[in-house]
Amino acid sequence: MTETVAYDVARTIGEIEVRRYPELILAIVADAGDESGFPLLFQYITGNNRSRQTLPMTSPVITSQKIPMTSPVISDKGSISFVLPAGLRQGDVPDPLDDRIRITTIPPRDVGVVRFSGLARKEDVDGATRRLLDGLDNAGIPTHGEVFLMRYNPPWIPGFLRRNEVAIEVLI
């Protein structure tokens, strides 16, 4: 059983949930949008770190998304992140052996989210992103930062059973 990040739903606007997330600690790898960072992060949580500590897998796996229609493309690189288990404190996080992995703490924040199923193909992610941004704009809710993709299931789960979400920080 995989631990899922806890959150509270602050409000619902149509299909959009506005959620309050607690502080999160992420292990992040920059990649070219091809998920080449996933194996590095998996090795990190399975003991390839300075203390040889094994950390449980959590969900979601977070992938940054570039949105050409709303921001200039400065780089084609994105990132992939694993959320480290709840209850783990910054001082207890094992140091990565690979310098491509960085550990970052994200403060508590509010996030607008649209859920969808499937394999998270580009067209599905783009459609959910448009619905999210349009819905927040129509509700007069300002956003901050970039949209990101959250995936909750391992690859062997059939697409129609997969839980995916696009999200962006909101200022409420």
C-alpha positions in Angstrom: 0.0 0.0 0.0 1.4 3.3 -1.0 1.1 6.4 1.2 -0.8 9.2 -0.4 -0.1 12.8 0.5 -2.8 14.1 2.8 -4.8 17.3 2.0 -8.0 19.1 3.0 -10.5 20.3 0.4 -11.1 24.0 1.0 -13.7 24.4 -1.7 -15.1 23.0 -4.9 -15.7 24.9 -8.2 -17.3 22.6 -10.7 -14.7 19.9 -11.3 -12.0 21.9 -9.6 -11.0 21.1 -6.0 -9.1 23.8 -4.1 -6.9 21.9 -1.7 -4.8 22.8 1.3 -1.6 20.8 1.4 0.8 20.7 4.4 4.5 21.2 4.1 6.0 18.6 1.8 9.6 17.5 1.4 10.4 16.5 -2.2 13.3 14.7 -3.9 13.6 16.3 -7.3 15.5 15.5 -10.5 15.6 17.8 -13.6 14.8 15.8 -16.7 14.0 16.5 -20.3 10.3 15.7 -19.9 11.0 12.0 -20.7 10.9 10.8 -17.1 14.6 10.0 -17.2 14.8 11.1 -13.6 12.4 8.4 -12.3 15.0 5.7 -12.0 17.4 8.0 -10.1 14.7 8.9 -7.6 13.7 5.2 -7.3 17.3 4.3 -6.6 17.5 7.1 -4.0 14.5 5.9 -2.0 15.6 2.2 -2.2 18.9 2.9 -0.5 21.2 4.7 -2.9 21.8 7.5 -0.5 24.6 8.4 2.1 22.9 6.6 5.0 21.7 3.6 2.9 18.2 4.3 4.3 15.2 2.9 2.4 12.2 5.2 2.2 8.7 4.0 1.3 7.3 5.0 -2.1 4.5 7.6 -1.8 2.1 9.1 -4.3 1.7 11.2 -6.2 4.7 11.4 -8.4 4.9 15.0 -9.5 6.0 16.2 -13.0 6.4 19.8 -13.9 4.6 20.9 -17.0 5.4 23.7 -19.4 2.5 25.7 -20.8 3.6 27.5 -24.0 0.3 29.3 -24.2 0.8 31.2 -20.9 4.6 31.5 -20.5 7.6 31.7 -22.8 9.6 28.4 -23.1 13.0 29.3 -21.7 14.1 25.7 -21.4 12.6 22.4 -22.5 13.6 20.8 -19.3 11.1 19.9 -16.6 11.4 18.0 -13.4 10.1 14.8 -11.7 9.6 14.6 -8.0 8.9 12.1 -5.3 7.1 13.3 -2.2 9.0 11.9 0.9 6.9 10.2 3.6 4.9 12.3 6.0 6.5 12.7 9.4 10.0 12.8 7.9 11.8 16.0 9.0 14.3 17.8 6.9 17.1 16.8 9.2 16.2 13.2 8.9 16.2 13.1 5.1 19.1 11.0 3.8 21.6 12.9 1.6 21.6 11.8 -2.0 24.7 10.3 -3.5 23.8 11.5 -6.9 24.2 15.3 -7.2 21.4 15.4 -9.8 18.9 14.8 -6.9 18.1 17.8 -4.7 15.9 17.9 -1.6 13.4 20.7 -1.3 10.9 21.7 1.3 7.6 23.1 -0.1 5.7 25.2 2.5 2.0 24.7 3.1 0.0 26.0 0.2 -3.4 26.0 -1.6 -3.6 24.3 -4.9 -6.3 24.1 -7.6 -6.7 20.6 -9.0 -8.6 18.8 -11.9 -8.6 15.0 -11.8 -8.7 12.7 -14.9 -8.1 9.1 -15.6 -6.0 7.4 -18.3 -2.4 7.2 -19.3 -1.7 10.9 -18.9 -1.0 11.4 -22.5 -0.1 14.9 -23.6 -3.6 15.7 -25.1 -5.3 14.5 -21.9 -2.9 16.6 -19.7 -3.4 19.6 -22.0 -7.2 19.3 -21.9 -7.3 19.1 -18.1 -4.9 22.0 -17.9 -7.1 24.2 -20.0 -10.2 23.2 -17.9 -8.2 24.0 -14.7 -6.9 27.4 -15.8 -10.2 28.5 -17.5 -12.2 27.4 -14.4 -9.9 29.3 -12.0 -9.9 32.4 -14.2 -13.7 32.3 -14.5 -14.0 32.0 -10.7 -11.6 35.0 -10.3 -9.0 32.9 -8.4 -5.4 34.0 -9.1 -2.7 31.5 -9.7 1.0 31.4 -8.9 3.7 29.4 -10.7 3.3 26.7 -13.3 0.9 23.8 -13.7 2.2 20.4 -12.6 1.0 16.8 -13.2 0.4 14.4 -10.3 0.2 10.7 -11.0 -0.9 8.2 -8.4 -0.6 4.7 -9.8 2.1 2.3 -10.9 2.5 1.5 -14.6 0.8 -1.9 -14.4 -2.6 -0.3 -13.5 -4.9 -0.2 -16.5 -5.3 3.3 -17.9 -9.0 3.6 -17.1 -8.3 2.9 -13.4 -5.5 5.4 -13.1 -5.8 8.6 -11.1 -4.0 11.7 -12.6 -4.4 15.3 -11.7 -3.2 18.6 -13.0 -2.6 21.3 -10.4 -1.4 24.9 -9.8 -0.9 27.0 -6.7 -3.8 29.4 -6.1 -3.9 32.5 -4.1 -7.1 32.5 -2.0 
